[in-house]
């Protein structure tokens, strides 16, 4: 698994775990919980956008270099 994908998946799992902890144990107040989830969500979004931009950049470079896009790198 590529590092960016692992990071995005990890952030998603952390958000789920934080949500479940809040539902069952009420560790944080509502404001703190909202801030935690918002922060994790923002980091996840940045990771997903970075993955997408990196992939598009690699494909664009491959097209202009004449490489085969189906070849695994």
N, CA, C, O and CB atoms as a CASP TS submission, in Angstrom:
PFRMAT TS
TARGET T0000
AUTHOR 0000-0000-0000
METHOD Language model
MODEL 1
PARENT N/A
ATOM      1  N   UNK     1       0.849  -1.166   0.000  1.00  0.00           N
ATOM      2  CA  UNK     1       0.000   0.000   0.000  1.00  0.00           C
ATOM      3  C   UNK     1       0.900   1.237   0.000  1.00  0.00           C
ATOM      4  O   UNK     1       1.903   1.291   0.713  1.00  0.00           O
ATOM      5  CB  UNK     1      -0.969  -0.007   1.224  1.00  0.00           C
ATOM      6  N   UNK     2       0.531   2.213  -0.799  1.00  0.00           N
ATOM      7  CA  UNK     2       1.316   3.436  -0.892  1.00  0.00           C
ATOM      8  C   UNK     2       1.138   4.262   0.385  1.00  0.00           C
ATOM      9  O   UNK     2       0.090   4.195   1.028  1.00  0.00           O
ATOM     10  CB  UNK     2       0.904   4.259  -2.139  1.00  0.00           C
ATOM     11  N   UNK     3       2.161   5.040   0.751  1.00  0.00           N
ATOM     12  CA  UNK     3       2.102   5.806   2.003  1.00  0.00           C
ATOM     13  C   UNK     3       0.914   6.771   2.086  1.00  0.00           C
ATOM     14  O   UNK     3       0.291   6.887   3.141  1.00  0.00           O
ATOM     15  CB  UNK     3       3.379   6.584   2.172  1.00  0.00           C
ATOM     16  N   UNK     4       0.596   7.456   0.999  1.00  0.00           N
ATOM     17  CA  UNK     4      -0.526   8.388   1.021  1.00  0.00           C
ATOM     18  C   UNK     4      -1.839   7.690   1.261  1.00  0.00           C
ATOM     19  O   UNK     4      -2.685   8.183   2.007  1.00  0.00           O
ATOM     20  CB  UNK     4      -0.591   9.155  -0.265  1.00  0.00           C
ATOM     21  N   UNK     5      -2.015   6.549   0.635  1.00  0.00           N
ATOM     22  CA  UNK     5      -3.233   5.760   0.817  1.00  0.00           C
ATOM     23  C   UNK     5      -3.316   5.234   2.247  1.00  0.00           C
ATOM     24  O   UNK     5      -4.386   5.239   2.856  1.00  0.00           O
ATOM     25  CB  UNK     5      -3.278   4.591  -0.187  1.00  0.00           C
ATOM     26  N   UNK     6      -2.193   4.785   2.772  1.00  0.00           N
ATOM     27  CA  UNK     6      -2.160   4.296   4.153  1.00  0.00           C
ATOM     28  C   UNK     6      -2.496   5.428   5.124  1.00  0.00           C
ATOM     29  O   UNK     6      -3.210   5.213   6.103  1.00  0.00           O
ATOM     30  CB  UNK     6      -0.773   3.695   4.487  1.00  0.00           C
ATOM     31  N   UNK     7      -1.991   6.618   4.861  1.00  0.00           N
ATOM     32  CA  UNK     7      -2.281   7.774   5.720  1.00  0.00           C
ATOM     33  C   UNK     7      -3.770   8.099   5.689  1.00  0.00           C
ATOM     34  O   UNK     7      -4.383   8.299   6.737  1.00  0.00           O
ATOM     35  CB  UNK     7      -1.457   9.006   5.276  1.00  0.00           C
ATOM     36  N   UNK     8      -4.353   8.152   4.498  1.00  0.00           N
ATOM     37  CA  UNK     8      -5.778   8.458   4.377  1.00  0.00           C
ATOM     38  C   UNK     8      -6.619   7.394   5.079  1.00  0.00           C
ATOM     39  O   UNK     8      -7.569   7.726   5.787  1.00  0.00           O
ATOM     40  CB  UNK     8      -6.183   8.564   2.897  1.00  0.00           C
ATOM     41  N   UNK     9      -6.280   6.131   4.891  1.00  0.00           N
ATOM     42  CA  UNK     9      -7.008   5.050   5.546  1.00  0.00           C
ATOM     43  C   UNK     9      -6.857   5.142   7.064  1.00  0.00           C
ATOM     44  O   UNK     9      -7.823   4.957   7.804  1.00  0.00           O
ATOM     45  CB  UNK     9      -6.512   3.685   5.041  1.00  0.00           C
ATOM     46  N   UNK    10      -5.646   5.427   7.516  1.00  0.00           N
ATOM     47  CA  UNK    10      -5.402   5.570   8.953  1.00  0.00           C
ATOM     48  C   UNK    10      -6.213   6.703   9.567  1.00  0.00           C
ATOM     49  O   UNK    10      -6.771   6.549  10.653  1.00  0.00           O
ATOM     50  CB  UNK    10      -3.928   5.805   9.209  1.00  0.00           C
ATOM     51  N   UNK    11      -6.281   7.842   8.881  1.00  0.00           N
ATOM     52  CA  UNK    11      -7.069   8.965   9.379  1.00  0.00           C
ATOM     53  C   UNK    11      -8.557   8.621   9.424  1.00  0.00           C
ATOM     54  O   UNK    11      -9.266   9.012  10.351  1.00  0.00           O
ATOM     55  CB  UNK    11      -6.842  10.201   8.507  1.00  0.00           C
ATOM     56  N   UNK    12      -9.020   7.890   8.416  1.00  0.00           N
ATOM     57  CA  UNK    12     -10.423   7.462   8.393  1.00  0.00           C
ATOM     58  C   UNK    12     -10.725   6.552   9.580  1.00  0.00           C
ATOM     59  O   UNK    12     -11.749   6.715  10.244  1.00  0.00           O
ATOM     60  CB  UNK    12     -10.749   6.737   7.069  1.00  0.00           C
ATOM     61  N   UNK    13      -9.852   5.610   9.845  1.00  0.00           N
ATOM     62  CA  UNK    13     -10.043   4.680  10.968  1.00  0.00           C
ATOM     63  C   UNK    13      -9.997   5.430  12.294  1.00  0.00           C
ATOM     64  O   UNK    13     -10.784   5.145  13.196  1.00  0.00           O
ATOM     65  CB  UNK    13      -8.968   3.569  10.947  1.00  0.00           C
ATOM     66  N   UNK    14      -9.081   6.385  12.416  1.00  0.00           N
ATOM     67  CA  UNK    14      -8.992   7.179  13.647  1.00  0.00           C
ATOM     68  C   UNK    14     -10.287   7.948  13.879  1.00  0.00           C
ATOM     69  O   UNK    14     -10.772   8.018  15.008  1.00  0.00           O
ATOM     70  CB  UNK    14      -7.797   8.154  13.582  1.00  0.00           C
ATOM     71  N   UNK    15     -10.850   8.528  12.817  1.00  0.00           N
ATOM     72  CA  UNK    15     -12.104   9.265  12.952  1.00  0.00           C
ATOM     73  C   UNK    15     -13.223   8.346  13.431  1.00  0.00           C
ATOM     74  O   UNK    15     -14.037   8.741  14.266  1.00  0.00           O
ATOM     75  CB  UNK    15     -12.489   9.918  11.617  1.00  0.00           C
ATOM     76  N   UNK    16     -13.266   7.132  12.911  1.00  0.00           N
ATOM     77  CA  UNK    16     -14.290   6.167  13.335  1.00  0.00           C
ATOM     78  C   UNK    16     -14.084   5.790  14.798  1.00  0.00           C
ATOM     79  O   UNK    16     -15.046   5.735  15.564  1.00  0.00           O
ATOM     80  CB  UNK    16     -14.254   4.899  12.443  1.00  0.00           C
ATOM     81  N   UNK    17     -12.852   5.533  15.189  1.00  0.00           N
ATOM     82  CA  UNK    17     -12.562   5.145  16.573  1.00  0.00           C
ATOM     83  C   UNK    17     -12.915   6.285  17.532  1.00  0.00           C
ATOM     84  O   UNK    17     -13.520   6.049  18.578  1.00  0.00           O
ATOM     85  CB  UNK    17     -11.070   4.757  16.728  1.00  0.00           C
ATOM     86  N   UNK    18     -12.544   7.509  17.182  1.00  0.00           N
ATOM     87  CA  UNK    18     -12.879   8.662  18.031  1.00  0.00           C
ATOM     88  C   UNK    18     -14.392   8.789  18.161  1.00  0.00           C
ATOM     89  O   UNK    18     -14.903   9.039  19.253  1.00  0.00           O
ATOM     90  CB  UNK    18     -12.275   9.970  17.450  1.00  0.00           C
ATOM     91  N   UNK    19     -15.106   8.618  17.062  1.00  0.00           N
ATOM     92  CA  UNK    19     -16.565   8.680  17.108  1.00  0.00           C
ATOM     93  C   UNK    19     -17.161   7.606  18.008  1.00  0.00           C
ATOM     94  O   UNK    19     -18.054   7.886  18.807  1.00  0.00           O
ATOM     95  CB  UNK    19     -17.133   8.547  15.713  1.00  0.00           C
ATOM     96  N   UNK    20     -16.672   6.389  17.881  1.00  0.00           N
ATOM     97  CA  UNK    20     -17.180   5.297  18.722  1.00  0.00           C
ATOM     98  C   UNK    20     -16.846   5.513  20.197  1.00  0.00           C
ATOM     99  O   UNK    20     -17.664   5.226  21.070  1.00  0.00           O
ATOM    100  CB  UNK    20     -16.605   3.960  18.253  1.00  0.00           C
ATOM    101  N   UNK    21     -15.646   6.017  20.470  1.00  0.00           N
ATOM    102  CA  UNK    21     -15.285   6.311  21.858  1.00  0.00           C
ATOM    103  C   UNK    21     -16.214   7.371  22.443  1.00  0.00           C
ATOM    104  O   UNK    21     -16.613   7.285  23.604  1.00  0.00           O
ATOM    105  CB  UNK    21     -13.820   6.781  21.947  1.00  0.00           C
ATOM    106  N   UNK    22     -16.552   8.361  21.639  1.00  0.00           N
ATOM    107  CA  UNK    22     -17.447   9.410  22.119  1.00  0.00           C
ATOM    108  C   UNK    22     -18.851   8.858  22.383  1.00  0.00           C
ATOM    109  O   UNK    22     -19.485   9.215  23.376  1.00  0.00           O
ATOM    110  CB  UNK    22     -17.512  10.560  21.103  1.00  0.00           C
ATOM    111  N   UNK    23     -19.325   7.998  21.503  1.00  0.00           N
ATOM    112  CA  UNK    23     -20.671   7.434  21.677  1.00  0.00           C
ATOM    113  C   UNK    23     -20.747   6.573  22.939  1.00  0.00           C
ATOM    114  O   UNK    23     -21.712   6.661  23.698  1.00  0.00           O
ATOM    115  CB  UNK    23     -21.067   6.597  20.442  1.00  0.00           C
ATOM    116  N   UNK    24     -19.735   5.748  23.157  1.00  0.00           N
ATOM    117  CA  UNK    24     -19.801   4.798  24.256  1.00  0.00           C
ATOM    118  C   UNK    24     -19.266   5.330  25.585  1.00  0.00           C
ATOM    119  O   UNK    24     -19.782   4.976  26.645  1.00  0.00           O
ATOM    120  CB  UNK    24     -19.051   3.576  23.886  1.00  0.00           C
ATOM    121  N   UNK    25     -18.238   6.177  25.538  1.00  0.00           N
ATOM    122  CA  UNK    25     -17.593   6.596  26.784  1.00  0.00           C
ATOM    123  C   UNK    25     -17.737   8.085  27.093  1.00  0.00           C
ATOM    124  O   UNK    25     -17.451   8.513  28.212  1.00  0.00           O
ATOM    125  CB  UNK    25     -16.141   6.249  26.730  1.00  0.00           C
ATOM    126  N   UNK    26     -18.173   8.873  26.122  1.00  0.00           N
ATOM    127  CA  UNK    26     -18.306  10.319  26.277  1.00  0.00           C
ATOM    128  C   UNK    26     -17.049  10.940  26.898  1.00  0.00           C
ATOM    129  O   UNK    26     -17.108  11.567  27.955  1.00  0.00           O
ATOM    130  CB  UNK    26     -19.529  10.643  27.138  1.00  0.00           C
ATOM    131  N   UNK    27     -15.925  10.753  26.227  1.00  0.00           N
ATOM    132  CA  UNK    27     -14.642  11.238  26.731  1.00  0.00           C
ATOM    133  C   UNK    27     -14.484  12.748  26.619  1.00  0.00           C
ATOM    134  O   UNK    27     -13.784  13.361  27.424  1.00  0.00           O
ATOM    135  CB  UNK    27     -13.524  10.566  25.993  1.00  0.00           C
ATOM    136  N   UNK    28     -15.127  13.347  25.630  1.00  0.00           N
ATOM    137  CA  UNK    28     -14.956  14.772  25.384  1.00  0.00           C
ATOM    138  C   UNK    28     -16.308  15.475  25.424  1.00  0.00           C
ATOM    139  O   UNK    28     -17.358  14.854  25.257  1.00  0.00           O
ATOM    140  CB  UNK    28     -14.263  15.012  24.030  1.00  0.00           C
ATOM    141  N   UNK    29     -16.254  16.776  25.648  1.00  0.00           N
ATOM    142  CA  UNK    29     -17.467  17.578  25.540  1.00  0.00           C
ATOM    143  C   UNK    29     -17.845  17.709  24.074  1.00  0.00           C
ATOM    144  O   UNK    29     -17.036  17.406  23.197  1.00  0.00           O
ATOM    145  CB  UNK    29     -17.275  18.976  26.186  1.00  0.00           C
ATOM    146  N   UNK    30     -19.057  18.153  23.801  1.00  0.00           N
ATOM    147  CA  UNK    30     -19.508  18.262  22.411  1.00  0.00           C
ATOM    148  C   UNK    30     -18.619  19.172  21.551  1.00  0.00           C
ATOM    149  O   UNK    30     -18.342  18.853  20.394  1.00  0.00           O
ATOM    150  CB  UNK    30     -20.927  18.779  22.383  1.00  0.00           C
ATOM    151  N   UNK    31     -18.178  20.287  22.104  1.00  0.00           N
ATOM    152  CA  UNK    31     -17.331  21.203  21.328  1.00  0.00           C
ATOM    153  C   UNK    31     -15.972  20.588  21.002  1.00  0.00           C
ATOM    154  O   UNK    31     -15.484  20.701  19.877  1.00  0.00           O
ATOM    155  CB  UNK    31     -17.132  22.510  22.094  1.00  0.00           C
ATOM    156  N   UNK    32     -15.373  19.944  21.985  1.00  0.00           N
ATOM    157  CA  UNK    32     -14.069  19.315  21.767  1.00  0.00           C
ATOM    158  C   UNK    32     -14.178  18.168  20.771  1.00  0.00           C
ATOM    159  O   UNK    32     -13.328  18.010  19.896  1.00  0.00           O
ATOM    160  CB  UNK    32     -13.487  18.808  23.093  1.00  0.00           C
ATOM    161  N   UNK    33     -15.232  17.370  20.912  1.00  0.00           N
ATOM    162  CA  UNK    33     -15.432  16.260  19.976  1.00  0.00           C
ATOM    163  C   UNK    33     -15.598  16.782  18.547  1.00  0.00           C
ATOM    164  O   UNK    33     -15.004  16.244  17.613  1.00  0.00           O
ATOM    165  CB  UNK    33     -16.665  15.423  20.385  1.00  0.00           C
ATOM    166  N   UNK    34     -16.404  17.825  18.382  1.00  0.00           N
ATOM    167  CA  UNK    34     -16.598  18.415  17.055  1.00  0.00           C
ATOM    168  C   UNK    34     -15.274  18.913  16.485  1.00  0.00           C
ATOM    169  O   UNK    34     -14.999  18.715  15.302  1.00  0.00           O
ATOM    170  CB  UNK    34     -17.614  19.569  17.121  1.00  0.00           C
ATOM    171  N   UNK    35     -14.458  19.550  17.306  1.00  0.00           N
ATOM    172  CA  UNK    35     -13.160  20.051  16.851  1.00  0.00           C
ATOM    173  C   UNK    35     -12.232  18.900  16.456  1.00  0.00           C
ATOM    174  O   UNK    35     -11.523  18.991  15.454  1.00  0.00           O
ATOM    175  CB  UNK    35     -12.505  20.905  17.948  1.00  0.00           C
ATOM    176  N   UNK    36     -12.236  17.835  17.229  1.00  0.00           N
ATOM    177  CA  UNK    36     -11.415  16.662  16.899  1.00  0.00           C
ATOM    178  C   UNK    36     -11.832  16.065  15.553  1.00  0.00           C
ATOM    179  O   UNK    36     -10.996  15.819  14.684  1.00  0.00           O
ATOM    180  CB  UNK    36     -11.528  15.595  18.009  1.00  0.00           C
ATOM    181  N   UNK    37     -13.125  15.840  15.398  1.00  0.00           N
ATOM    182  CA  UNK    37     -13.612  15.236  14.154  1.00  0.00           C
ATOM    183  C   UNK    37     -13.373  16.160  12.963  1.00  0.00           C
ATOM    184  O   UNK    37     -13.026  15.692  11.878  1.00  0.00           O
ATOM    185  CB  UNK    37     -15.107  14.905  14.269  1.00  0.00           C
ATOM    186  N   UNK    38     -13.554  17.461  13.151  1.00  0.00           N
ATOM    187  CA  UNK    38     -13.319  18.412  12.075  1.00  0.00           C
ATOM    188  C   UNK    38     -11.844  18.434  11.673  1.00  0.00           C
ATOM    189  O   UNK    38     -11.523  18.497  10.486  1.00  0.00           O
ATOM    190  CB  UNK    38     -13.774  19.811  12.495  1.00  0.00           C
ATOM    191  N   UNK    39     -10.963  18.382  12.644  1.00  0.00           N
ATOM    192  CA  UNK    39      -9.529  18.370  12.363  1.00  0.00           C
ATOM    193  C   UNK    39      -9.123  17.099  11.631  1.00  0.00           C
ATOM    194  O   UNK    39      -8.389  17.155  10.644  1.00  0.00           O
ATOM    195  CB  UNK    39      -8.732  18.504  13.658  1.00  0.00           C
ATOM    196  N   UNK    40      -9.594  15.962  12.109  1.00  0.00           N
ATOM    197  CA  UNK    40      -9.276  14.691  11.448  1.00  0.00           C
ATOM    198  C   UNK    40      -9.844  14.682  10.037  1.00  0.00           C
ATOM    199  O   UNK    40      -9.179  14.229   9.106  1.00  0.00           O
ATOM    200  CB  UNK    40      -9.830  13.492  12.259  1.00  0.00           C
ATOM    201  N   UNK    41     -11.058  15.175   9.868  1.00  0.00           N
ATOM    202  CA  UNK    41     -11.674  15.237   8.542  1.00  0.00           C
ATOM    203  C   UNK    41     -10.899  16.141   7.595  1.00  0.00           C
ATOM    204  O   UNK    41     -10.734  15.810   6.421  1.00  0.00           O
ATOM    205  CB  UNK    41     -13.107  15.721   8.653  1.00  0.00           C
ATOM    206  N   UNK    42     -10.424  17.274   8.088  1.00  0.00           N
ATOM    207  CA  UNK    42      -9.638  18.184   7.254  1.00  0.00           C
ATOM    208  C   UNK    42      -8.321  17.538   6.833  1.00  0.00           C
ATOM    209  O   UNK    42      -7.912  17.653   5.678  1.00  0.00           O
ATOM    210  CB  UNK    42      -9.367  19.497   8.001  1.00  0.00           C
ATOM    211  N   UNK    43      -7.661  16.864   7.762  1.00  0.00           N
ATOM    212  CA  UNK    43      -6.410  16.170   7.431  1.00  0.00           C
ATOM    213  C   UNK    43      -6.657  15.059   6.421  1.00  0.00           C
ATOM    214  O   UNK    43      -5.857  14.856   5.509  1.00  0.00           O
ATOM    215  CB  UNK    43      -5.760  15.592   8.700  1.00  0.00           C
ATOM    216  N   UNK    44      -7.766  14.340   6.582  1.00  0.00           N
ATOM    217  CA  UNK    44      -8.122  13.280   5.630  1.00  0.00           C
ATOM    218  C   UNK    44      -8.336  13.864   4.240  1.00  0.00           C
ATOM    219  O   UNK    44      -7.861  13.315   3.246  1.00  0.00           O
ATOM    220  CB  UNK    44      -9.390  12.531   6.094  1.00  0.00           C
ATOM    221  N   UNK    45      -9.057  14.984   4.178  1.00  0.00           N
ATOM    222  CA  UNK    45      -9.322  15.624   2.893  1.00  0.00           C
ATOM    223  C   UNK    45      -8.024  16.075   2.223  1.00  0.00           C
ATOM    224  O   UNK    45      -7.863  15.903   1.015  1.00  0.00           O
ATOM    225  CB  UNK    45     -10.263  16.819   3.079  1.00  0.00           C
ATOM    226  N   UNK    46      -7.107  16.644   2.986  1.00  0.00           N
ATOM    227  CA  UNK    46      -5.810  17.056   2.440  1.00  0.00           C
ATOM    228  C   UNK    46      -5.070  15.839   1.890  1.00  0.00           C
ATOM    229  O   UNK    46      -4.487  15.909   0.808  1.00  0.00           O
ATOM    230  CB  UNK    46      -4.954  17.767   3.525  1.00  0.00           C
ATOM    231  N   UNK    47      -5.087  14.728   2.621  1.00  0.00           N
ATOM    232  CA  UNK    47      -4.408  13.506   2.159  1.00  0.00           C
ATOM    233  C   UNK    47      -5.027  12.993   0.869  1.00  0.00           C
ATOM    234  O   UNK    47      -4.301  12.613  -0.049  1.00  0.00           O
ATOM    235  CB  UNK    47      -4.469  12.412   3.238  1.00  0.00           C
ATOM    236  N   UNK    48      -6.349  12.974   0.780  1.00  0.00           N
ATOM    237  CA  UNK    48      -7.025  12.473  -0.420  1.00  0.00           C
ATOM    238  C   UNK    48      -6.735  13.370  -1.619  1.00  0.00           C
ATOM    239  O   UNK    48      -6.470  12.877  -2.715  1.00  0.00           O
ATOM    240  CB  UNK    48      -8.542  12.377  -0.185  1.00  0.00           C
ATOM    241  N   UNK    49      -6.786  14.678  -1.416  1.00  0.00           N
ATOM    242  CA  UNK    49      -6.481  15.608  -2.513  1.00  0.00           C
ATOM    243  C   UNK    49      -5.033  15.453  -2.953  1.00  0.00           C
ATOM    244  O   UNK    49      -4.746  15.487  -4.149  1.00  0.00           O
ATOM    245  CB  UNK    49      -6.753  17.069  -2.084  1.00  0.00           C
ATOM    246  N   UNK    50      -4.116  15.282  -2.005  1.00  0.00           N
ATOM    247  CA  UNK    50      -2.701  15.088  -2.353  1.00  0.00           C
ATOM    248  C   UNK    50      -2.517  13.816  -3.178  1.00  0.00           C
ATOM    249  O   UNK    50      -1.782  13.815  -4.165  1.00  0.00           O
ATOM    250  CB  UNK    50      -1.833  15.023  -1.078  1.00  0.00           C
ATOM    251  N   UNK    51      -3.181  12.737  -2.774  1.00  0.00           N
ATOM    252  CA  UNK    51      -3.089  11.479  -3.528  1.00  0.00           C
ATOM    253  C   UNK    51      -3.579  11.684  -4.960  1.00  0.00           C
ATOM    254  O   UNK    51      -2.936  11.242  -5.912  1.00  0.00           O
ATOM    255  CB  UNK    51      -3.911  10.363  -2.833  1.00  0.00           C
ATOM    256  N   UNK    52      -4.716  12.354  -5.104  1.00  0.00           N
ATOM    257  CA  UNK    52      -5.299  12.581  -6.426  1.00  0.00           C
ATOM    258  C   UNK    52      -4.384  13.444  -7.291  1.00  0.00           C
ATOM    259  O   UNK    52      -4.131  13.111  -8.448  1.00  0.00           O
ATOM    260  CB  UNK    52      -6.675  13.243  -6.295  1.00  0.00           C
ATOM    261  N   UNK    53      -3.889  14.543  -6.741  1.00  0.00           N
ATOM    262  CA  UNK    53      -3.025  15.450  -7.510  1.00  0.00           C
ATOM    263  C   UNK    53      -1.732  14.739  -7.900  1.00  0.00           C
ATOM    264  O   UNK    53      -1.253  14.906  -9.021  1.00  0.00           O
ATOM    265  CB  UNK    53      -2.708  16.733  -6.694  1.00  0.00           C
ATOM    266  N   UNK    54      -1.167  13.958  -7.001  1.00  0.00           N
ATOM    267  CA  UNK    54       0.065  13.216  -7.306  1.00  0.00           C
ATOM    268  C   UNK    54      -0.173  12.216  -8.437  1.00  0.00           C
ATOM    269  O   UNK    54       0.641  12.110  -9.354  1.00  0.00           O
ATOM    270  CB  UNK    54       0.582  12.480  -6.048  1.00  0.00           C
ATOM    271  N   UNK    55      -1.287  11.485  -8.372  1.00  0.00           N
ATOM    272  CA  UNK    55      -1.592  10.505  -9.412  1.00  0.00           C
ATOM    273  C   UNK    55      -1.799  11.181 -10.758  1.00  0.00           C
ATOM    274  O   UNK    55      -1.286  10.712 -11.774  1.00  0.00           O
ATOM    275  CB  UNK    55      -2.831   9.696  -9.037  1.00  0.00           C
ATOM    276  N   UNK    56      -2.541  12.272 -10.774  1.00  0.00           N
ATOM    277  CA  UNK    56      -2.780  13.001 -12.026  1.00  0.00           C
ATOM    278  C   UNK    56      -1.474  13.552 -12.588  1.00  0.00           C
ATOM    279  O   UNK    56      -1.255  13.516 -13.799  1.00  0.00           O
ATOM    280  CB  UNK    56      -3.785  14.147 -11.802  1.00  0.00           C
ATOM    281  N   UNK    57      -0.617  14.057 -11.726  1.00  0.00           N
ATOM    282  CA  UNK    57       0.673  14.585 -12.163  1.00  0.00           C
ATOM    283  C   UNK    57       1.532  13.487 -12.768  1.00  0.00           C
ATOM    284  O   UNK    57       2.174  13.691 -13.799  1.00  0.00           O
ATOM    285  CB  UNK    57       1.406  15.242 -10.994  1.00  0.00           C
ATOM    286  N   UNK    58       1.546  12.329 -12.132  1.00  0.00           N
ATOM    287  CA  UNK    58       2.323  11.197 -12.656  1.00  0.00           C
ATOM    288  C   UNK    58       1.792  10.748 -14.009  1.00  0.00           C
ATOM    289  O   UNK    58       2.572  10.453 -14.914  1.00  0.00           O
ATOM    290  CB  UNK    58       2.297  10.023 -11.667  1.00  0.00           C
ATOM    291  N   UNK    59       0.462  10.692 -14.155  1.00  0.00           N
ATOM    292  CA  UNK    59      -0.124  10.281 -15.433  1.00  0.00           C
ATOM    293  C   UNK    59       0.153  11.318 -16.518  1.00  0.00           C
ATOM    294  O   UNK    59       0.453  10.955 -17.655  1.00  0.00           O
ATOM    295  CB  UNK    59      -1.638  10.065 -15.284  1.00  0.00           C
ATOM    296  N   UNK    60       0.057  12.582 -16.185  1.00  0.00           N
ATOM    297  CA  UNK    60       0.330  13.654 -17.143  1.00  0.00           C
ATOM    298  C   UNK    60       1.779  13.575 -17.623  1.00  0.00           C
ATOM    299  O   UNK    60       2.058  13.698 -18.815  1.00  0.00           O
ATOM    300  CB  UNK    60       0.047  15.039 -16.509  1.00  0.00           C
ATOM    301  N   UNK    61       2.690  13.368 -16.677  1.00  0.00           N
ATOM    302  CA  UNK    61       4.111  13.257 -17.016  1.00  0.00           C
ATOM    303  C   UNK    61       4.350  12.033 -17.901  1.00  0.00           C
ATOM    304  O   UNK    61       5.126  12.102 -18.854  1.00  0.00           O
ATOM    305  CB  UNK    61       4.974  13.169 -15.731  1.00  0.00           C
ATOM    306  N   UNK    62       3.696  10.924 -17.597  1.00  0.00           N
ATOM    307  CA  UNK    62       3.865   9.699 -18.373  1.00  0.00           C
ATOM    308  C   UNK    62       3.359   9.886 -19.799  1.00  0.00           C
ATOM    309  O   UNK    62       3.977   9.406 -20.750  1.00  0.00           O
ATOM    310  CB  UNK    62       3.132   8.534 -17.700  1.00  0.00           C
ATOM    311  N   UNK    63       2.230  10.586 -19.945  1.00  0.00           N
ATOM    312  CA  UNK    63       1.689  10.828 -21.287  1.00  0.00           C
ATOM    313  C   UNK    63       2.671  11.653 -22.109  1.00  0.00           C
ATOM    314  O   UNK    63       2.925  11.346 -23.273  1.00  0.00           O
ATOM    315  CB  UNK    63       0.322  11.546 -21.207  1.00  0.00           C
ATOM    316  N   UNK    64       3.215  12.691 -21.508  1.00  0.00           N
ATOM    317  CA  UNK    64       4.119  13.568 -22.252  1.00  0.00           C
ATOM    318  C   UNK    64       5.503  12.966 -22.461  1.00  0.00           C
ATOM    319  O   UNK    64       6.244  13.399 -23.343  1.00  0.00           O
ATOM    320  CB  UNK    64       4.253  14.883 -21.538  1.00  0.00           C
ATOM    321  N   UNK    65       5.848  11.979 -21.661  1.00  0.00           N
ATOM    322  CA  UNK    65       7.128  11.291 -21.858  1.00  0.00           C
ATOM    323  C   UNK    65       6.969  10.094 -22.784  1.00  0.00           C
ATOM    324  O   UNK    65       7.964   9.479 -23.167  1.00  0.00           O
ATOM    325  CB  UNK    65       7.707  10.839 -20.513  1.00  0.00           C
ATOM    326  N   UNK    66       5.746   9.755 -23.148  1.00  0.00           N
ATOM    327  CA  UNK    66       5.495   8.641 -24.050  1.00  0.00           C
ATOM    328  C   UNK    66       5.501   7.295 -23.370  1.00  0.00           C
ATOM    329  O   UNK    66       5.599   6.266 -24.038  1.00  0.00           O
ATOM    330  CB  UNK    66       6.499   8.640 -25.131  1.00  0.00           C
ATOM    331  N   UNK    67       5.399   7.277 -22.044  1.00  0.00           N
ATOM    332  CA  UNK    67       5.394   6.011 -21.316  1.00  0.00           C
ATOM    333  C   UNK    67       4.014   5.365 -21.372  1.00  0.00           C
ATOM    334  O   UNK    67       3.014   6.028 -21.645  1.00  0.00           O
ATOM    335  CB  UNK    67       5.822   6.227 -19.856  1.00  0.00           C
ATOM    336  N   UNK    68       3.979   4.061 -21.110  1.00  0.00           N
ATOM    337  CA  UNK    68       2.721   3.323 -21.075  1.00  0.00           C
ATOM    338  C   UNK    68       2.048   3.564 -19.711  1.00  0.00           C
ATOM    339  O   UNK    68       2.654   3.314 -18.669  1.00  0.00           O
ATOM    340  CB  UNK    68       2.963   1.786 -21.326  1.00  0.00           C
ATOM    341  N   UNK    69       0.813   4.042 -19.719  1.00  0.00           N
ATOM    342  CA  UNK    69       0.112   4.333 -18.483  1.00  0.00           C
ATOM    343  C   UNK    69      -0.269   3.079 -17.713  1.00  0.00           C
ATOM    344  O   UNK    69      -0.471   3.140 -16.500  1.00  0.00           O
ATOM    345  CB  UNK    69      -1.114   5.135 -18.774  1.00  0.00           C
ATOM    346  N   UNK    70      -0.369   1.950 -18.391  1.00  0.00           N
ATOM    347  CA  UNK    70      -0.778   0.712 -17.725  1.00  0.00           C
ATOM    348  C   UNK    70       0.378   0.017 -17.024  1.00  0.00           C
ATOM    349  O   UNK    70       0.171  -0.944 -16.282  1.00  0.00           O
ATOM    350  CB  UNK    70      -1.400  -0.231 -18.726  1.00  0.00           C
ATOM    351  N   UNK    71       1.576   0.490 -17.251  1.00  0.00           N
ATOM    352  CA  UNK    71       2.733  -0.135 -16.619  1.00  0.00           C
ATOM    353  C   UNK    71       2.771   0.239 -15.143  1.00  0.00           C
ATOM    354  O   UNK    71       2.627   1.410 -14.791  1.00  0.00           O
ATOM    355  CB  UNK    71       4.044   0.288 -17.324  1.00  0.00           C
ATOM    356  N   UNK    72       2.963  -0.738 -14.297  1.00  0.00           N
ATOM    357  CA  UNK    72       3.040  -0.508 -12.852  1.00  0.00           C
ATOM    358  C   UNK    72       4.417   0.024 -12.505  1.00  0.00           C
ATOM    359  O   UNK    72       5.437  -0.497 -12.954  1.00  0.00           O
ATOM    360  CB  UNK    72       2.741  -1.808 -12.057  1.00  0.00           C
ATOM    361  N   UNK    73       4.424   1.087 -11.685  1.00  0.00           N
ATOM    362  CA  UNK    73       5.726   1.650 -11.281  1.00  0.00           C
ATOM    363  C   UNK    73       6.021   1.355  -9.845  1.00  0.00           C
ATOM    364  O   UNK    73       7.070   1.751  -9.337  1.00  0.00           O
ATOM    365  CB  UNK    73       5.765   3.149 -11.508  1.00  0.00           C
TER
END
